[in-house]
Amino acid sequence: MKYSTWVWGALATLMLAGCASRPSENEMNHLASSLTKVTAAVDATVRYRHPPEDMDSVELLRSATEHDSSLLQPFSSYTLLVRREGRQSVVLLCDPRTDAALLEDSGCTPHLDAHRWQSPILEQCEFSLDLGKICTR
């Protein structure tokens, strides 16, 4: 009886650890590549189309990707947020199950800015990039 209790306990622990595990590097690299395309579209929209300042993240993403809605397909099971400051913008990808920030990308740099999923402790789904410091154009 003690052996079966131990086995069930070990299985439960493994299942819980699997649910709380980090995303795979392969998955995150694929999403990072896709995110830079979304960020470029958002940047172009904010910079050149001048959407209303009170436009929310969902509407801004929709407006920025209306030319190619497939840009958002890789993120169907994630949360995407947009923040803008003047003519600068940043896109944040989060896990809706854990509210953890995964990737963060500004529109003013050619590379993905923050692989936040690699942090030793997963951070909350909040923007962390200082656009005033990283955007110099």
Secondary structure, 3 states (H helix, E strand, C coil): CHHHHHHHHHHHHHHHHHHCCCCCHHHHHHHHHHHHHHHHHHHHHHHHHCCCCCCCHHHHHHHHCCCCHHHHHHHCCCEEEEEEECCEEEEEEEECCCCEEEEEEECCCCCCCECHHHCCCCCECCCCCCHHHHCCC
